[in-house]
Amino acid sequence: MKNFRNTVSLTGHAGADPVVVSLAGERKVARVSMAINEFYKNQSGEAVCQTQWISLVFWNKKAELAELLIKKGVGLSIEGSLKTQSYTDKQGDQRSSTEIFVNHMELVTQTDA
């Protein structure tokens, strides 16, 4: 059987400055949302922009880099793995959330061709 990998590669823009939390044992976690815009034409021929919001998680040294480098609006190219967690909300409903745990990040600039 082949070894399948949980790998995601995305490019977009930071939707906000990262939220960084220091944990016990000099550990840090940074969370930031990333906007990915997709453009297409609808049936009427009008241009449409659809935005997908993705939650990114950075740990330890990567969290420190995220804190230093990421600001709202900056272009990001990331690679990481999907993590889905289930939980019960305050109303007792079962929910799930999916985040990308970032392994590699690059800042990118947009160029118009």
Residue, then its C-alpha position, 0 to 999 in steps of 0.5 A: m500500500k502506498n504511503f499517503r500524505n496529509t499535505v496542503s499548499l496554499t497562497g493567500h493574504a493574512g486576514a489579521d495580525p496573528v494572535v500569539v499565546s505563550l504556553a508552559g515550557e517556553r512553547k508558543v502558538a500563533r493563530v491567523s486567518m488567511a483569505i484565499n480569493e477565487f475569481y470566476k465568471n458567473q452564467s451572466g458573464e459577470a466577474v465574481c470573487q469568492t473568498q475562502w477563509i482558512s485558519l492557520v496554526f504556527w507552533n514554537k519557532k514558527a509562531e515566533l516568526a509568524e509574530l514578527l513577519i505576518k501583518k494583516g494583508v501580507g501575502l503568504s504561501i504556506e505548506g502544512s497539514l490539515k487537522t480536524q477537531s470535534y467539540t461540543d459548543k455552549q449550546g450542546d451542539q456537536r461541531s468540528s473545525t479544520e485548521i492547517f498546522v503550518n510546516h513552511m511559510e514564505l512571504v509573497t508579493q503580488t505582481d500584475a502581469 
